[in-house]
Amino acid sequence: MQELIPINIIIGDRSYRIKTESSDEESVRRTLKTINEKIIEFKTQFAGKDMQDYIAMVLIWYATQASANNSNPALENEVNESLLKIEGQLDKVL
């Protein structure tokens, strides 16, 4: 097992310090970039909501994408693994 490295991540407007394997850092950061881009997209489409609503919308979007994107299971697995790792790290922080 590789040594875990600490990284700072931002989801929406909140910062979290998590630990991840160095080999997974790039995947986590790519996933976070996509998440934050989608949050911004939903903020421009649906004004007046709070950040929790936007994050929920992004999660629904991801789940829908995963079920509709069966043509690329490798990408789906990578996204699911990244989301599970982020969720696990957030559970440790909270």
HELIX and SHEET records of a PDB file:
HELIX    1   1 SER A   22  ASP A   24  5                                   3    
HELIX    2   2 GLU A   25  GLN A   45  1                                  21    
HELIX    3   3 MET A   51  ALA A   68  1                                  18    
HELIX    4   4 PRO A   73  VAL A   93  1                                  21    
SHEET    1   A 2 LEU A   4  ILE A  11  0                                        
SHEET    2   A 2 ARG A  14  GLU A  21 -1                                        
END                                                                             
